[in-house]
Amino acid sequence: MYNRHVSDIYRSAHLAESGLTPLVFEKAITGFYNLKKSGQVSADKSILTIADFDLSSTSKRLWIIDLDKKKLLLNTWVAHGQRSGSDKATRFSNLNESFQSSIGFYLTAEVYRGQHGKSLRLDGMDEGFNSNARRRSIVVHGADYVSQGTINALGRLGRSQGCPAVAPELANTVINTIEGGTVLFINVTDHYYTSRYLNEHVAALYAANDTSRLSDERLPDTTMMSI
């Protein structure tokens, strides 16, 4: 049932057409439900953001998905860290001053104004992989080097100091959509990566209850209809 539920969202949101693979989506949504079960995710939003760093920086490798509505809200570019690689990210770190991206699950936190304008703090949830994100000031922000012009000039996006930076004209939209306790998953196919949030059994149980709740909320008021 869980696999059917995941496949239904994947198909309904047309994620294959946008370039997101079923395997990456399944990992991300499994983490989403595990984090929601732990009570750490906003009860008001069903937003899941995925950055797939298996892909080239020239690919639109960031997806923002509304899971309840089964809808893709945005698919766009996202930058990786300067020392993670050139066009493709191949090196990752949880260390301060590494200028590398960190993989795994994050929760979005508070909005603030910094040197890049409106920015969004992130809390890394995977110990040893991204747990120093707040200390490292790994945030979502807009950057001029995330653009088609940069791709045309360099053959790749520009790179950050480890932040998942987005195009400046989309920064407000991205931040406003995902702020306040939603899940961001930065994916890399890496056999060293492990996460306690990738428990499919927990995800399946929570998703079943959540789906049942949503179905009940959408049922017509039969009492009123019979009057």
C-alpha atoms as an extended CHARMM CRD file, in Angstrom:
* protein
*
       227  EXT
         1         1  MET       CA              0.0000000000        0.0000000000        0.0000000000  PROA      1               0.0000000000
         2         2  TYR       CA              2.8180000000        2.3850000000        0.8430000000  PROA      2               0.0000000000
         3         3  ASN       CA              4.4750000000        1.8090000000       -2.5320000000  PROA      3               0.0000000000
         4         4  ARG       CA              1.1650000000        2.4840000000       -4.2900000000  PROA      4               0.0000000000
         5         5  HSD       CA              0.7160000000        5.6780000000       -2.2730000000  PROA      5               0.0000000000
         6         6  VAL       CA              4.2080000000        6.9100000000       -3.1980000000  PROA      6               0.0000000000
         7         7  SER       CA              3.7130000000        5.9460000000       -6.8560000000  PROA      7               0.0000000000
         8         8  ASP       CA              0.3640000000        7.7450000000       -6.9550000000  PROA      8               0.0000000000
         9         9  ILE       CA              1.9070000000       11.0290000000       -5.7900000000  PROA      9               0.0000000000
        10        10  TYR       CA              4.8420000000       10.5580000000       -8.1810000000  PROA      10              0.0000000000
        11        11  ARG       CA              2.5230000000       10.0760000000      -11.1570000000  PROA      11              0.0000000000
        12        12  SER       CA             -0.0170000000       12.7310000000      -10.1940000000  PROA      12              0.0000000000
        13        13  ALA       CA              2.6760000000       15.3840000000       -9.7390000000  PROA      13              0.0000000000
        14        14  HSD       CA              4.2730000000       14.4410000000      -13.1140000000  PROA      14              0.0000000000
        15        15  LEU       CA              7.6610000000       14.0850000000      -11.4440000000  PROA      15              0.0000000000
        16        16  ALA       CA              9.0760000000       11.7300000000      -14.0630000000  PROA      16              0.0000000000
        17        17  GLU       CA              8.5300000000       14.3520000000      -16.7460000000  PROA      17              0.0000000000
        18        18  SER       CA             10.4710000000       16.8850000000      -14.6770000000  PROA      18              0.0000000000
        19        19  GLY       CA             13.4800000000       14.5740000000      -14.2990000000  PROA      19              0.0000000000
        20        20  LEU       CA             13.0850000000       13.3760000000      -10.6980000000  PROA      20              0.0000000000
        21        21  THR       CA             13.7150000000        9.6360000000      -10.4280000000  PROA      21              0.0000000000
        22        22  PRO       CA             11.3470000000        7.3300000000       -8.5080000000  PROA      22              0.0000000000
        23        23  LEU       CA             14.1750000000        6.1220000000       -6.2520000000  PROA      23              0.0000000000
        24        24  VAL       CA             15.1740000000        9.6180000000       -5.1170000000  PROA      24              0.0000000000
        25        25  PHE       CA             11.5420000000       10.5840000000       -4.5620000000  PROA      25              0.0000000000
        26        26  GLU       CA             10.9220000000        7.4490000000       -2.5040000000  PROA      26              0.0000000000
        27        27  LYS       CA             13.9280000000        8.1890000000       -0.2890000000  PROA      27              0.0000000000
        28        28  ALA       CA             12.8280000000       11.7900000000        0.2080000000  PROA      28              0.0000000000
        29        29  ILE       CA              9.1850000000       11.0280000000        1.0060000000  PROA      29              0.0000000000
        30        30  THR       CA             10.2030000000        8.2350000000        3.3810000000  PROA      30              0.0000000000
        31        31  GLY       CA             12.2880000000       10.7620000000        5.3040000000  PROA      31              0.0000000000
        32        32  PHE       CA              9.3970000000       13.2280000000        5.2190000000  PROA      32              0.0000000000
        33        33  TYR       CA              7.0220000000       10.7660000000        6.8890000000  PROA      33              0.0000000000
        34        34  ASN       CA              9.6330000000        9.6880000000        9.4510000000  PROA      34              0.0000000000
        35        35  LEU       CA             10.2870000000       13.3030000000       10.3980000000  PROA      35              0.0000000000
        36        36  LYS       CA              6.5620000000       14.0330000000       10.5190000000  PROA      36              0.0000000000
        37        37  LYS       CA              6.0270000000       11.0120000000       12.7740000000  PROA      37              0.0000000000
        38        38  SER       CA              8.6890000000       12.4060000000       15.1110000000  PROA      38              0.0000000000
        39        39  GLY       CA              6.6440000000       15.6060000000       15.4540000000  PROA      39              0.0000000000
        40        40  GLN       CA              9.3230000000       17.8630000000       13.9980000000  PROA      40              0.0000000000
        41        41  VAL       CA              7.5510000000       18.8480000000       10.7720000000  PROA      41              0.0000000000
        42        42  SER       CA              4.9900000000       21.6430000000       10.4990000000  PROA      42              0.0000000000
        43        43  ALA       CA              1.4500000000       20.3430000000       10.8450000000  PROA      43              0.0000000000
        44        44  ASP       CA              0.2310000000       23.0890000000        8.5130000000  PROA      44              0.0000000000
        45        45  LYS       CA              2.3290000000       22.2810000000        5.4560000000  PROA      45              0.0000000000
        46        46  SER       CA              2.8540000000       19.1090000000        3.4200000000  PROA      46              0.0000000000
        47        47  ILE       CA              5.7650000000       20.5710000000        1.4600000000  PROA      47              0.0000000000
        48        48  LEU       CA              8.7360000000       18.3950000000        0.4660000000  PROA      48              0.0000000000
        49        49  THR       CA             11.7900000000       19.9150000000       -1.2220000000  PROA      49              0.0000000000
        50        50  ILE       CA             14.3300000000       17.7120000000       -2.9970000000  PROA      50              0.0000000000
        51        51  ALA       CA             17.7660000000       18.6680000000       -4.3540000000  PROA      51              0.0000000000
        52        52  ASP       CA             19.3400000000       15.8180000000       -6.3320000000  PROA      52              0.0000000000
        53        53  PHE       CA             23.0810000000       16.3670000000       -6.4020000000  PROA      53              0.0000000000
        54        54  ASP       CA             23.5530000000       13.2120000000       -8.4750000000  PROA      54              0.0000000000
        55        55  LEU       CA             22.6380000000       15.5190000000      -11.3600000000  PROA      55              0.0000000000
        56        56  SER       CA             24.6850000000       18.1570000000      -13.1590000000  PROA      56              0.0000000000
        57        57  SER       CA             24.3720000000       21.7540000000      -11.9620000000  PROA      57              0.0000000000
        58        58  THR       CA             22.9780000000       22.6630000000      -15.3870000000  PROA      58              0.0000000000
        59        59  SER       CA             19.9560000000       20.4390000000      -14.6860000000  PROA      59              0.0000000000
        60        60  LYS       CA             16.9430000000       21.8250000000      -12.8840000000  PROA      60              0.0000000000
        61        61  ARG       CA             17.6190000000       19.5710000000       -9.9200000000  PROA      61              0.0000000000
        62        62  LEU       CA             15.4920000000       21.2370000000       -7.2140000000  PROA      62              0.0000000000
        63        63  TRP       CA             11.8510000000       20.2220000000       -6.7680000000  PROA      63              0.0000000000
        64        64  ILE       CA              9.2550000000       21.6550000000       -4.3830000000  PROA      64              0.0000000000
        65        65  ILE       CA              6.2590000000       19.3500000000       -4.0470000000  PROA      65              0.0000000000
        66        66  ASP       CA              2.9360000000       19.6920000000       -2.2230000000  PROA      66              0.0000000000
        67        67  LEU       CA              2.3080000000       16.1180000000       -1.1140000000  PROA      67              0.0000000000
        68        68  ASP       CA             -1.3130000000       16.6230000000       -0.0160000000  PROA      68              0.0000000000
        69        69  LYS       CA             -2.2480000000       18.2130000000       -3.3390000000  PROA      69              0.0000000000
        70        70  LYS       CA              0.0450000000       15.8250000000       -5.2590000000  PROA      70              0.0000000000
        71        71  LYS       CA              1.3640000000       18.8040000000       -7.1470000000  PROA      71              0.0000000000
        72        72  LEU       CA              4.7810000000       19.9880000000       -8.3000000000  PROA      72              0.0000000000
        73        73  LEU       CA              5.0530000000       23.6260000000       -7.2460000000  PROA      73              0.0000000000
        74        74  LEU       CA              8.4950000000       24.4640000000       -8.6450000000  PROA      74              0.0000000000
        75        75  ASN       CA             11.3670000000       22.8370000000      -10.5210000000  PROA      75              0.0000000000
        76        76  THR       CA             14.5050000000       24.9420000000      -10.8510000000  PROA      76              0.0000000000
        77        77  TRP       CA             18.2970000000       25.1870000000      -10.5050000000  PROA      77              0.0000000000
        78        78  VAL       CA             20.1910000000       24.9490000000       -7.2310000000  PROA      78              0.0000000000
        79        79  ALA       CA             23.9040000000       25.4800000000       -6.6100000000  PROA      79              0.0000000000
        80        80  HSD       CA             26.3260000000       23.3010000000       -4.6520000000  PROA      80              0.0000000000
        81        81  GLY       CA             29.4740000000       24.2040000000       -2.7080000000  PROA      81              0.0000000000
        82        82  GLN       CA             32.6920000000       25.4770000000       -4.3000000000  PROA      82              0.0000000000
        83        83  ARG       CA             34.7770000000       22.5520000000       -3.0660000000  PROA      83              0.0000000000
        84        84  SER       CA             32.1540000000       19.9090000000       -3.7700000000  PROA      84              0.0000000000
        85        85  GLY       CA             33.0110000000       19.8120000000       -7.4570000000  PROA      85              0.0000000000
        86        86  SER       CA             32.7430000000       21.6940000000      -10.7170000000  PROA      86              0.0000000000
        87        87  ASP       CA             29.5930000000       20.8930000000      -12.7110000000  PROA      87              0.0000000000
        88        88  LYS       CA             28.7740000000       17.8290000000      -10.6090000000  PROA      88              0.0000000000
        89        89  ALA       CA             29.0590000000       17.6090000000       -6.8420000000  PROA      89              0.0000000000
        90        90  THR       CA             31.3010000000       14.7230000000       -5.8000000000  PROA      90              0.0000000000
        91        91  ARG       CA             32.6710000000       15.7520000000       -2.3780000000  PROA      91              0.0000000000
        92        92  PHE       CA             30.6660000000       16.5490000000        0.7360000000  PROA      92              0.0000000000
        93        93  SER       CA             31.4280000000       17.6650000000        4.2490000000  PROA      93              0.0000000000
        94        94  ASN       CA             29.8350000000       18.5460000000        7.5840000000  PROA      94              0.0000000000
        95        95  LEU       CA             32.8500000000       20.6240000000        8.6400000000  PROA      95              0.0000000000
        96        96  ASN       CA             33.0500000000       24.3760000000        9.0970000000  PROA      96              0.0000000000
        97        97  GLU       CA             35.0370000000       26.2440000000        6.4130000000  PROA      97              0.0000000000
        98        98  SER       CA             34.9280000000       23.2140000000        4.1070000000  PROA      98              0.0000000000
        99        99  PHE       CA             32.9490000000       25.1600000000        1.4630000000  PROA      99              0.0000000000
       100       100  GLN       CA             31.3310000000       21.8360000000        0.5740000000  PROA      100             0.0000000000
       101       101  SER       CA             27.6840000000       20.8630000000        0.4620000000  PROA      101             0.0000000000
       102       102  SER       CA             26.2030000000       18.5550000000        3.0940000000  PROA      102             0.0000000000
       103       103  ILE       CA             23.8210000000       15.7530000000        2.1650000000  PROA      103             0.0000000000
       104       104  GLY       CA             20.7600000000       14.4230000000        3.9560000000  PROA      104             0.0000000000
       105       105  PHE       CA             17.5670000000       15.6420000000        5.5740000000  PROA      105             0.0000000000
       106       106  TYR       CA             17.0260000000       19.1970000000        6.7980000000  PROA      106             0.0000000000
       107       107  LEU       CA             14.1900000000       21.0990000000        8.4210000000  PROA      107             0.0000000000
       108       108  THR       CA             13.6220000000       24.6600000000        7.3120000000  PROA      108             0.0000000000
       109       109  ALA       CA             13.7040000000       27.2000000000       10.1270000000  PROA      109             0.0000000000
       110       110  GLU       CA             13.4910000000       30.9830000000       10.4560000000  PROA      110             0.0000000000
       111       111  VAL       CA             13.7660000000       33.6690000000        7.8000000000  PROA      111             0.0000000000
       112       112  TYR       CA             16.2740000000       36.5080000000        8.1860000000  PROA      112             0.0000000000
       113       113  ARG       CA             17.9350000000       39.2140000000        6.1160000000  PROA      113             0.0000000000
       114       114  GLY       CA             21.6470000000       38.8160000000        5.4630000000  PROA      114             0.0000000000
       115       115  GLN       CA             24.2810000000       39.6590000000        2.8610000000  PROA      115             0.0000000000
       116       116  HSD       CA             22.2330000000       37.8120000000        0.2110000000  PROA      116             0.0000000000
       117       117  GLY       CA             18.9580000000       39.4770000000        1.1960000000  PROA      117             0.0000000000
       118       118  LYS       CA             16.0740000000       37.3390000000        2.3730000000  PROA      118             0.0000000000
       119       119  SER       CA             17.4650000000       33.9860000000        3.5000000000  PROA      119             0.0000000000
       120       120  LEU       CA             16.2140000000       30.8420000000        5.2180000000  PROA      120             0.0000000000
       121       121  ARG       CA             18.0760000000       29.0010000000        7.9710000000  PROA      121             0.0000000000
       122       122  LEU       CA             18.3260000000       25.2170000000        7.8680000000  PROA      122             0.0000000000
       123       123  ASP       CA             18.7640000000       22.6350000000       10.6110000000  PROA      123             0.0000000000
       124       124  GLY       CA             20.5260000000       19.4450000000        9.5300000000  PROA      124             0.0000000000
       125       125  MET       CA             18.8700000000       16.3280000000       10.9340000000  PROA      125             0.0000000000
       126       126  ASP       CA             21.4700000000       13.6930000000       10.0160000000  PROA      126             0.0000000000
       127       127  GLU       CA             24.2340000000       13.4910000000       12.6150000000  PROA      127             0.0000000000
       128       128  GLY       CA             27.6710000000       13.4290000000       11.0240000000  PROA      128             0.0000000000
       129       129  PHE       CA             26.3700000000       14.4100000000        7.5800000000  PROA      129             0.0000000000
       130       130  ASN       CA             24.6930000000       17.8160000000        7.9420000000  PROA      130             0.0000000000
       131       131  SER       CA             24.2520000000       18.3760000000       11.6800000000  PROA      131             0.0000000000
       132       132  ASN       CA             26.5900000000       21.4100000000       11.6320000000  PROA      132             0.0000000000
       133       133  ALA       CA             24.4410000000       23.2570000000        9.0850000000  PROA      133             0.0000000000
       134       134  ARG       CA             23.3300000000       26.0120000000       11.4460000000  PROA      134             0.0000000000
       135       135  ARG       CA             26.8370000000       26.5080000000       12.8110000000  PROA      135             0.0000000000
       136       136  ARG       CA             28.1530000000       26.6830000000        9.2470000000  PROA      136             0.0000000000
       137       137  SER       CA             25.4110000000       29.1450000000        8.2010000000  PROA      137             0.0000000000
       138       138  ILE       CA             24.1650000000       26.7730000000        5.5250000000  PROA      138             0.0000000000
       139       139  VAL       CA             21.0120000000       28.5520000000        4.3350000000  PROA      139             0.0000000000
       140       140  VAL       CA             18.7410000000       28.9370000000        1.3260000000  PROA      140             0.0000000000
       141       141  HSD       CA             19.4060000000       32.2580000000       -0.4230000000  PROA      141             0.0000000000
       142       142  GLY       CA             19.3600000000       33.8550000000       -3.8350000000  PROA      142             0.0000000000
       143       143  ALA       CA             22.5650000000       34.2450000000       -5.8570000000  PROA      143             0.0000000000
       144       144  ASP       CA             23.2810000000       35.8880000000       -9.2180000000  PROA      144             0.0000000000
       145       145  TYR       CA             25.4690000000       32.9450000000      -10.2700000000  PROA      145             0.0000000000
       146       146  VAL       CA             22.3940000000       30.6810000000      -10.3850000000  PROA      146             0.0000000000
       147       147  SER       CA             21.2530000000       31.6120000000      -13.8800000000  PROA      147             0.0000000000
       148       148  GLN       CA             21.1650000000       30.5860000000      -17.5290000000  PROA      148             0.0000000000
       149       149  GLY       CA             23.7070000000       33.3170000000      -18.2110000000  PROA      149             0.0000000000
       150       150  THR       CA             26.2360000000       31.6760000000      -15.9000000000  PROA      150             0.0000000000
       151       151  ILE       CA             25.6080000000       28.3000000000      -17.5190000000  PROA      151             0.0000000000
       152       152  ASN       CA             26.1540000000       29.8520000000      -20.9520000000  PROA      152             0.0000000000
       153       153  ALA       CA             29.4110000000       31.5030000000      -19.8250000000  PROA      153             0.0000000000
       154       154  LEU       CA             30.9310000000       28.6990000000      -17.7200000000  PROA      154             0.0000000000
       155       155  GLY       CA             29.1680000000       25.5520000000      -18.8360000000  PROA      155             0.0000000000
       156       156  ARG       CA             27.8560000000       25.1410000000      -15.2640000000  PROA      156             0.0000000000
       157       157  LEU       CA             26.2250000000       27.1130000000      -12.4700000000  PROA      157             0.0000000000
       158       158  GLY       CA             28.2930000000       29.2100000000      -10.1270000000  PROA      158             0.0000000000
       159       159  ARG       CA             28.9840000000       27.6740000000       -6.7330000000  PROA      159             0.0000000000
       160       160  SER       CA             28.2580000000       28.6550000000       -3.1380000000  PROA      160             0.0000000000
       161       161  GLN       CA             30.1570000000       28.2150000000        0.1170000000  PROA      161             0.0000000000
       162       162  GLY       CA             28.0120000000       25.1590000000        0.7880000000  PROA      162             0.0000000000
       163       163  CYS       CA             24.5270000000       26.6840000000        0.6510000000  PROA      163             0.0000000000
       164       164  PRO       CA             21.7600000000       25.3960000000       -1.6430000000  PROA      164             0.0000000000
       165       165  ALA       CA             21.5320000000       28.7630000000       -3.4470000000  PROA      165             0.0000000000
       166       166  VAL       CA             18.7600000000       29.5030000000       -5.9500000000  PROA      166             0.0000000000
       167       167  ALA       CA             18.1340000000       32.1200000000       -8.6330000000  PROA      167             0.0000000000
       168       168  PRO       CA             17.6230000000       35.5830000000       -7.0750000000  PROA      168             0.0000000000
       169       169  GLU       CA             14.3180000000       36.1530000000       -8.8650000000  PROA      169             0.0000000000
       170       170  LEU       CA             12.9560000000       32.9370000000       -7.3110000000  PROA      170             0.0000000000
       171       171  ALA       CA             14.4560000000       33.2710000000       -3.8310000000  PROA      171             0.0000000000
       172       172  ASN       CA             11.4140000000       34.9100000000       -2.2330000000  PROA      172             0.0000000000
       173       173  THR       CA              9.0520000000       32.3760000000       -3.7910000000  PROA      173             0.0000000000
       174       174  VAL       CA             11.1810000000       29.4380000000       -2.6620000000  PROA      174             0.0000000000
       175       175  ILE       CA             11.6580000000       30.7720000000        0.8670000000  PROA      175             0.0000000000
       176       176  ASN       CA              8.0160000000       31.7490000000        1.3380000000  PROA      176             0.0000000000
       177       177  THR       CA              6.9010000000       28.3080000000        0.1740000000  PROA      177             0.0000000000
       178       178  ILE       CA              9.2190000000       26.1340000000        2.2680000000  PROA      178             0.0000000000
       179       179  GLU       CA              9.8650000000       28.1670000000        5.4340000000  PROA      179             0.0000000000
       180       180  GLY       CA              8.6850000000       27.1300000000        8.8810000000  PROA      180             0.0000000000
       181       181  GLY       CA              9.3960000000       23.4640000000        9.4980000000  PROA      181             0.0000000000
       182       182  THR       CA              9.2170000000       21.7340000000        6.1230000000  PROA      182             0.0000000000
       183       183  VAL       CA             11.5580000000       19.0120000000        4.8770000000  PROA      183             0.0000000000
       184       184  LEU       CA             14.4720000000       19.5230000000        2.4860000000  PROA      184             0.0000000000
       185       185  PHE       CA             16.3560000000       16.4540000000        1.2770000000  PROA      185             0.0000000000
       186       186  ILE       CA             19.7160000000       16.8030000000       -0.4760000000  PROA      186             0.0000000000
       187       187  ASN       CA             20.2950000000       13.5210000000       -2.2720000000  PROA      187             0.0000000000
       188       188  VAL       CA             23.5430000000       11.9000000000       -3.3110000000  PROA      188             0.0000000000
       189       189  THR       CA             23.9900000000        8.2380000000       -4.1610000000  PROA      189             0.0000000000
       190       190  ASP       CA             26.6170000000        7.4200000000       -1.5490000000  PROA      190             0.0000000000
       191       191  HSD       CA             26.9370000000        4.0570000000        0.1790000000  PROA      191             0.0000000000
       192       192  TYR       CA             28.4100000000        5.7950000000        3.2340000000  PROA      192             0.0000000000
       193       193  TYR       CA             25.2400000000        7.8070000000        3.8140000000  PROA      193             0.0000000000
       194       194  THR       CA             22.8330000000        6.4570000000        6.4040000000  PROA      194             0.0000000000
       195       195  SER       CA             19.8410000000        8.0650000000        8.0790000000  PROA      195             0.0000000000
       196       196  ARG       CA             17.4920000000        6.9670000000       10.8270000000  PROA      196             0.0000000000
       197       197  TYR       CA             14.7770000000        8.7350000000        8.8500000000  PROA      197             0.0000000000
       198       198  LEU       CA             14.8730000000        6.1870000000        6.0220000000  PROA      198             0.0000000000
       199       199  ASN       CA             12.7700000000        3.6430000000        7.9320000000  PROA      199             0.0000000000
       200       200  GLU       CA             10.1250000000        2.5250000000        5.4290000000  PROA      200             0.0000000000
       201       201  HSD       CA              8.0690000000        0.7040000000        8.0670000000  PROA      201             0.0000000000
       202       202  VAL       CA              7.6110000000        3.8970000000       10.0890000000  PROA      202             0.0000000000
       203       203  ALA       CA              6.8690000000        5.8530000000        6.9160000000  PROA      203             0.0000000000
       204       204  ALA       CA              4.2770000000        3.3290000000        5.7390000000  PROA      204             0.0000000000
       205       205  LEU       CA              2.4130000000        3.3610000000        9.0630000000  PROA      205             0.0000000000
       206       206  TYR       CA              2.3650000000        7.1520000000        9.2470000000  PROA      206             0.0000000000
       207       207  ALA       CA              1.3910000000        7.5750000000        5.5870000000  PROA      207             0.0000000000
       208       208  ALA       CA             -1.5290000000        5.1390000000        6.0180000000  PROA      208             0.0000000000
       209       209  ASN       CA             -2.8810000000        7.1270000000        8.9650000000  PROA      209             0.0000000000
       210       210  ASP       CA             -2.2460000000       10.4490000000        7.2470000000  PROA      210             0.0000000000
       211       211  THR       CA             -3.9520000000        9.3460000000        4.0350000000  PROA      211             0.0000000000
       212       212  SER       CA             -6.9470000000        8.0820000000        6.0020000000  PROA      212             0.0000000000
       213       213  ARG       CA             -7.1950000000       11.4260000000        7.8340000000  PROA      213             0.0000000000
       214       214  LEU       CA             -7.0740000000       13.3900000000        4.5860000000  PROA      214             0.0000000000
       215       215  SER       CA             -9.7430000000       11.1550000000        3.0170000000  PROA      215             0.0000000000
       216       216  ASP       CA            -12.0260000000       11.7140000000        5.9970000000  PROA      216             0.0000000000
       217       217  GLU       CA            -11.5430000000       15.4780000000        5.7410000000  PROA      217             0.0000000000
       218       218  ARG       CA            -12.5070000000       15.4340000000        2.0740000000  PROA      218             0.0000000000
       219       219  LEU       CA            -15.6570000000       13.3340000000        2.4850000000  PROA      219             0.0000000000
       220       220  PRO       CA            -18.8980000000       15.2520000000        1.8520000000  PROA      220             0.0000000000
       221       221  ASP       CA            -21.1060000000       15.9680000000        4.8390000000  PROA      221             0.0000000000
       222       222  THR       CA            -23.6580000000       13.2310000000        4.1950000000  PROA      222             0.0000000000
       223       223  THR       CA            -25.8260000000       14.3280000000        7.0850000000  PROA      223             0.0000000000
       224       224  MET       CA            -26.3550000000       17.7330000000        5.5150000000  PROA      224             0.0000000000
       225       225  MET       CA            -26.9650000000       16.1860000000        2.0970000000  PROA      225             0.0000000000
       226       226  SER       CA            -29.7110000000       13.9260000000        3.4100000000  PROA      226             0.0000000000
       227       227  ILE       CA            -31.7530000000       16.8050000000        4.8580000000  PROA      227             0.0000000000
